[in-house]
Amino acid sequence: MKTEIHPKYMETKVRCACGESFTTGSTVSEIKVEVCSKCHPFYTGSQKLLLEAGGRVEKFQKKYNRK
């Protein structure tokens, strides 16, 4: 393996827009993300399930007042 062509691998601090931060390894010194596992709707339970939202046919029929 050549020694001069690979980037340096270092400990990296990841910061989320919600204020959460954690460390990981990367070739970049700092990473800023918009969504992390603490604020993502899927992990927090605030995501709507498709069953709750209704099907496409039902939405169409409701929208155009069809029975």
N, C-alpha and C positions, 0 to 999 in steps of 0.2 A: 504494500500500500504506500502510495506517495505521501510524503509528510507535509508538503507545502500547499496542496490544492484543496484540502478539506477545511470547512469553516470550524471555528471553535465552538464546542458544545459546553454550555454553561447553565447554571441555575437561573431560572427566569421567573419573574413575578408577573402573574396574570391578574389584571384588575377589571372588574365588571362595572357597568354603569350603575348598578344598584349599590355599590360600595363594597361588595365582597371581593376578597383577594386571596390568592393561594400561590404556591410556588410549584414549578415543574421544570423540566429540562428542555432546552431549545437552543437554537443558534442565534436567537434574537434576545436582547437584554430585557425588554419589557413588552408585554402584549396587552392591548386594551380590547375588551369584548363588550358587546351590547347585552348579551343574555348569558347567564350561567345556570347551573343546576339549582341554585337557590331561588332564582326569580323566573325560570322558564315555566310557562303554564302547564306543561305536561307533568313536570315533577311536583309542582305545588298543588295540583288537583283542581285548578280553576279552568282547565280546558273543557270545552263542551264535547260530549261524545256525539257521534253521528246519529246514534239512536234517539237521543234527546232532541236533536234538531229536526228530525222528520226526513222523509224521503223526497226525492226530486219530483215524483209524480204528485204527491200530496201538496207540495209547495206550489206547483203549477196550478193544480185544481183550486187551491185556496186563493191564489193570486187572481185568477180569472172567474171566480165564483161558479165553478163547475162542480157538479156532483157525481 
